[in-house]
């Protein structure tokens, strides 16, 4: 089955800095890669996603890049703000299910 | 955030008891999923169902059971066979159409075994 590795497990940045979270996947048939944000005590919510036929996607301060050859995708957050503090999960979708990474706790200090 | 509800929000269970977690959705989604979340472990798939009256085991199905008698409902039973059931349980639903992949999550149930 699919295996998703996510790094780092924790990331501390100063407000205004950029943050990058990286994931690798094992199944070359995976074709959809979402990123979810989970604030403390709340449900995960989709923040951005990318399909396998696209190399990069941006939405305001967040962007995701995908390298299918290397089976690697990354989340980039620019101009971080304290409200960006949360746990971020990457995931990869094969035929019918999502496999999640273990999460990255992002802490943005004012 | 609306559309998927889970109850109860908190649940306490004594060892040896079975408990059932509720998940309901009014999004008319075909597929529903149950995940378990433990600190540092991410979300791990327990069971999923793509249509009514059908479901498949996920990665950690042992000690759990589900049913899908209605499109709107996908209850999860945590049985006494589950060795370490204390965790945060998340239900999700998804449209099963080509190109639609987003899963929508419920607010979760935190289960504690006393």
Interface residues (C-beta under 8 A of the other chain):
Chain A: X1 X6 X9 X32 X34 X42 X43 X44 X45 X46 X49 X89 X93 X96 X97 X98 X99 X100 X101 X102 X103
Chain B: X1 X31 X33 X35 X40 X41 X42 X43 X44 X45 X48 X50 X58 X59 X90 X96 X101 X102 X103 X105 X106 X107 X108
